[in-house]
């Protein structure tokens, strides 16, 4: 069954407001897209990315367990994980994972010459944007929260009984929830940005690398420019503060009550831009 056939099958006319129709259409799109995101040929790379920090933390956990009799400083271990999370999981795994998932939502359909099935079906293009974005969000949130949670599990297991006590009776549970929340927000923000890149650019790799460079050098930017990024707000939410180095430009962290709504508003604005862009989008398979 083609994409358009299944979407059309769930687009019966609504007697009430169009919200119910749009909801059914989004549900039909989700059933197609979530299956592709988890089981499609492009999913292999995402599984490898998501597994990388878990494997590294498993190795680190074995090292911590081996040295436990000599070094059982939970505070030091927390700082090590905070740096690994921000440097590896957040800035690399989640960034490039979201780039791969969300840029392929539309660009991958163009490469596979299958986007016209959606465009020929009786579904508003704005609804298609929402359905595809939510499907990418489900895939990225599931994979990268599991990756983050798995890394934390190995961290506390490596600390033995002291690690378990710290998690269940100390601050460990709150820190874990903080890291998982940052992971979800990163998928929300980066996902919207990369989906728009996939809509605007035939070759999205170059703009994605430019954004990575901007996010990477964020610590060197003046305070005003720091705030024109996703990583600044995610960094401000870190449950364990991480030093940006001796060369970093000092900037006041944005509090959570501003960071979270700010990221959500930015995401909404980017999705509006995507909705306007897809209205004017024409399929030209010949140049792909």
C-alpha positions as CSV (number, residue, x, y, z in Angstrom):
1,X,0.0,0.0,0.0
2,X,1.4,3.4,-1.0
3,X,1.6,6.3,1.4
4,X,-1.2,8.2,-0.3
5,X,-3.5,5.2,-0.2
6,X,-3.3,4.8,3.6
7,X,-3.7,8.5,4.2
8,X,-6.7,8.7,1.9
9,X,-8.2,5.7,3.7
10,X,-8.3,7.8,6.9
11,X,-9.5,11.1,5.5
12,X,-13.3,10.6,5.6
13,X,-15.2,13.9,5.6
14,X,-15.8,15.3,9.0
15,X,-19.3,16.7,9.9
16,X,-17.9,18.9,12.6
17,X,-14.8,21.1,12.8
18,X,-11.8,20.2,10.6
19,X,-9.7,19.5,13.7
20,X,-11.1,16.0,13.9
21,X,-10.2,15.4,10.3
22,X,-6.7,16.8,10.7
23,X,-6.2,14.6,13.8
24,X,-7.1,11.5,11.8
25,X,-4.8,12.5,9.0
26,X,-2.0,13.1,11.4
27,X,-2.6,9.7,13.0
28,X,-2.5,8.0,9.5
29,X,0.8,9.8,8.7
30,X,2.2,8.8,12.1
31,X,1.5,5.2,11.5
32,X,3.4,5.3,8.2
33,X,6.3,7.5,9.3
34,X,7.0,6.0,12.7
35,X,7.3,2.6,11.1
36,X,9.8,4.0,8.6
37,X,11.8,5.9,11.2
38,X,12.3,2.7,13.3
39,X,12.4,0.0,10.7
40,X,13.5,1.8,7.5
41,X,16.9,1.4,5.8
42,X,18.1,4.7,7.2
43,X,17.4,3.7,10.8
44,X,20.6,1.6,11.1
45,X,22.8,4.7,11.5
46,X,20.5,6.1,14.3
47,X,20.7,2.8,16.3
48,X,24.5,2.9,16.0
49,X,24.6,6.5,17.2
50,X,22.2,5.8,20.1
51,X,24.2,2.8,21.2
52,X,27.6,4.6,21.2
53,X,27.3,6.4,24.6
54,X,25.8,3.3,26.3
55,X,28.8,1.2,25.2
56,X,31.3,3.9,26.3
57,X,29.6,4.3,29.7
58,X,29.6,0.5,30.1
59,X,33.4,0.5,29.5
60,X,33.8,3.5,31.9
61,X,31.6,1.7,34.5
62,X,33.9,-1.3,34.4
63,X,36.9,1.0,34.9
64,X,35.1,2.8,37.8
65,X,34.2,-0.5,39.4
66,X,37.8,-1.7,39.1
67,X,39.1,1.5,40.8
68,X,36.2,1.7,43.3
69,X,38.4,0.8,46.3
70,X,40.7,3.7,45.5
71,X,38.3,6.3,44.2
72,X,34.7,6.6,45.1
73,X,34.1,10.3,44.7
74,X,30.6,10.6,43.5
75,X,31.0,14.4,42.9
76,X,33.9,13.8,40.6
77,X,32.0,11.0,38.7
78,X,29.1,13.4,38.3
79,X,31.4,16.0,36.7
80,X,32.9,13.4,34.4
81,X,29.4,12.3,33.2
82,X,28.3,16.0,32.8
83,X,31.2,16.6,30.5
84,X,30.6,13.4,28.6
85,X,26.9,14.2,28.3
86,X,27.3,17.7,27.0
87,X,30.4,17.0,24.8
88,X,29.4,13.6,23.4
89,X,25.7,12.9,23.8
90,X,24.2,16.4,23.5
91,X,26.6,18.1,21.1
92,X,27.4,15.1,18.9
93,X,25.0,12.1,19.2
94,X,21.8,14.0,19.5
95,X,22.8,16.8,17.1
96,X,23.8,14.5,14.3
97,X,21.1,12.0,15.1
98,X,18.4,14.6,14.8
99,X,20.0,15.9,11.7
100,X,19.8,12.5,10.1
101,X,16.2,11.8,11.2
102,X,14.6,15.2,10.5
103,X,16.4,16.2,7.3
104,X,15.3,12.9,5.8
105,X,11.6,13.4,6.6
106,X,11.2,15.3,3.3
107,X,14.6,15.1,1.6
108,X,14.7,11.4,2.0
109,X,11.2,11.1,0.3
110,X,12.5,13.3,-2.6
111,X,15.6,11.0,-3.0
112,X,13.4,7.9,-2.9
113,X,10.9,9.6,-5.4
114,X,8.0,8.9,-3.1
115,X,7.0,12.4,-1.8
116,X,4.4,12.8,-4.6
117,X,2.2,10.2,-3.0
118,X,1.7,12.5,-0.1
119,X,1.2,15.6,-2.3
120,X,-1.4,13.8,-4.4
121,X,-3.4,12.8,-1.3
122,X,-6.2,15.0,0.0
123,X,-4.3,16.3,3.0
124,X,-3.2,19.8,3.8
125,X,0.5,20.3,3.5
126,X,0.6,21.9,7.0
127,X,-0.9,18.8,8.4
128,X,1.8,16.8,6.6
129,X,4.5,18.9,8.2
130,X,3.0,18.4,11.7
131,X,2.6,14.6,11.2
132,X,6.1,14.1,9.9
133,X,7.6,16.3,12.6
134,X,5.8,14.4,15.4
135,X,6.9,11.1,13.9
136,X,10.6,12.3,13.9
137,X,10.1,13.6,17.4
138,X,8.8,10.2,18.6
139,X,11.8,8.4,17.0
140,X,14.4,10.8,18.3
141,X,13.0,11.1,21.8
142,X,12.6,7.3,22.3
143,X,16.1,6.5,21.0
144,X,18.1,9.3,22.7
145,X,16.3,9.1,26.0
146,X,17.0,5.4,26.1
147,X,20.6,6.2,25.2
148,X,20.8,8.8,28.0
149,X,19.1,6.6,30.5
150,X,21.3,3.6,29.6
151,X,24.4,5.7,30.1
152,X,23.2,6.8,33.5
153,X,22.4,3.2,34.5
154,X,25.9,2.1,33.8
155,X,27.2,5.1,35.7
156,X,25.4,4.3,38.9
157,X,26.1,0.5,38.5
158,X,29.8,1.3,38.3
159,X,29.6,3.1,41.6
160,X,28.1,0.0,43.3
161,X,26.0,0.4,46.4
162,X,27.0,4.0,46.9
163,X,25.8,4.8,43.4
164,X,22.4,3.1,44.0
165,X,22.0,5.0,47.3
166,X,22.9,8.2,45.6
167,X,20.3,7.6,43.0
168,X,17.4,6.5,45.2
169,X,18.1,8.5,48.3
170,X,20.3,11.4,47.1
171,X,20.3,13.8,44.2
172,X,20.9,11.2,41.5
173,X,17.2,10.8,40.5
174,X,16.7,14.5,40.1
175,X,19.9,14.8,38.0
176,X,18.7,11.9,35.8
177,X,15.4,13.6,35.2
178,X,17.2,16.8,34.3
179,X,19.4,15.0,31.7
180,X,16.4,13.3,30.2
181,X,14.5,16.6,30.0
182,X,17.4,18.2,28.2
183,X,17.5,15.3,25.8
184,X,13.8,15.8,25.0
185,X,14.2,19.5,24.5
186,X,17.2,19.0,22.3
187,X,15.2,16.7,20.0
188,X,12.3,19.3,20.0
189,X,14.6,22.2,19.0
190,X,17.1,20.6,16.7
191,X,14.4,18.5,15.1
192,X,12.4,21.6,13.9
193,X,15.6,23.3,12.6
194,X,16.8,20.3,10.6
195,X,13.4,19.6,9.2
196,X,13.3,23.1,7.8
197,X,16.8,22.6,6.4
198,X,15.6,19.5,4.6
199,X,12.8,21.5,3.0
200,X,14.9,24.5,1.9
201,X,18.1,22.9,0.7
202,X,18.7,20.2,-1.9
203,X,22.0,19.4,-0.2
204,X,21.4,19.9,3.5
205,X,24.8,18.6,4.7
206,X,26.6,22.0,4.3
207,X,24.0,24.0,6.2
208,X,23.9,21.3,8.9
209,X,27.7,21.6,9.3
210,X,27.5,25.4,9.5
211,X,25.0,25.1,12.3
212,X,27.2,22.5,14.0
213,X,30.1,25.0,13.8
214,X,28.0,27.8,15.3
215,X,26.8,25.6,18.1
216,X,30.4,24.3,18.7
217,X,31.9,27.7,19.0
218,X,29.0,29.0,21.1
219,X,31.3,29.3,24.2
220,X,33.5,31.8,22.3
221,X,30.7,34.1,21.2
222,X,29.7,37.3,23.0
223,X,26.7,37.0,25.3
224,X,24.2,38.5,22.8
225,X,25.2,36.0,20.1
226,X,25.3,33.1,22.5
227,X,21.5,33.3,22.8
228,X,21.0,32.8,19.0
229,X,21.5,29.0,19.4
230,X,19.9,26.0,20.9
231,X,22.9,24.8,22.9
232,X,23.0,27.9,25.1
233,X,19.6,27.2,26.5
234,X,20.3,23.5,26.9
235,X,23.6,24.3,28.6
236,X,21.7,26.6,31.0
237,X,19.5,23.7,32.1
238,X,22.3,21.3,33.0
239,X,21.8,19.7,36.4
240,X,25.5,19.6,37.0
241,X,27.2,22.8,35.8
242,X,30.0,22.3,33.2
243,X,32.8,24.7,32.7
244,X,33.1,26.0,29.1
245,X,36.9,26.5,29.5
246,X,39.3,29.3,30.2
247,X,38.7,31.0,26.8
248,X,34.9,31.1,27.1
249,X,33.1,34.4,27.0
250,X,31.2,34.8,30.3
251,X,27.4,35.0,29.9
252,X,24.7,34.7,32.5
253,X,22.8,31.4,32.2
254,X,19.2,31.7,31.1
255,X,16.8,30.5,33.8
256,X,14.6,27.4,33.1
257,X,11.4,29.5,33.2
258,X,12.8,31.4,30.2
259,X,14.8,28.6,28.5
260,X,12.1,26.1,28.1
261,X,9.3,28.4,26.8
262,X,11.9,30.1,24.6
263,X,12.9,26.8,22.9
264,X,9.2,25.9,22.5
265,X,8.4,29.2,20.9
266,X,11.4,28.9,18.6
267,X,10.2,25.5,17.6
268,X,6.7,26.7,16.8
269,X,8.1,29.6,14.7
270,X,10.3,27.2,12.7
271,X,7.4,24.9,12.1
272,X,5.4,27.9,10.8
273,X,8.2,28.6,8.4
274,X,8.2,25.0,7.3
275,X,4.5,25.2,6.7
276,X,4.9,28.3,4.4
277,X,7.8,26.6,2.6
278,X,6.0,23.4,1.8
279,X,3.0,25.3,0.3
280,X,5.4,26.5,-2.4
281,X,7.4,23.3,-2.8
282,X,7.4,21.6,-6.2
283,X,8.7,18.1,-6.7
284,X,11.6,17.9,-9.2
285,X,13.0,14.4,-9.1
286,X,15.2,14.9,-12.2
287,X,17.8,16.9,-10.3
288,X,18.2,14.4,-7.4
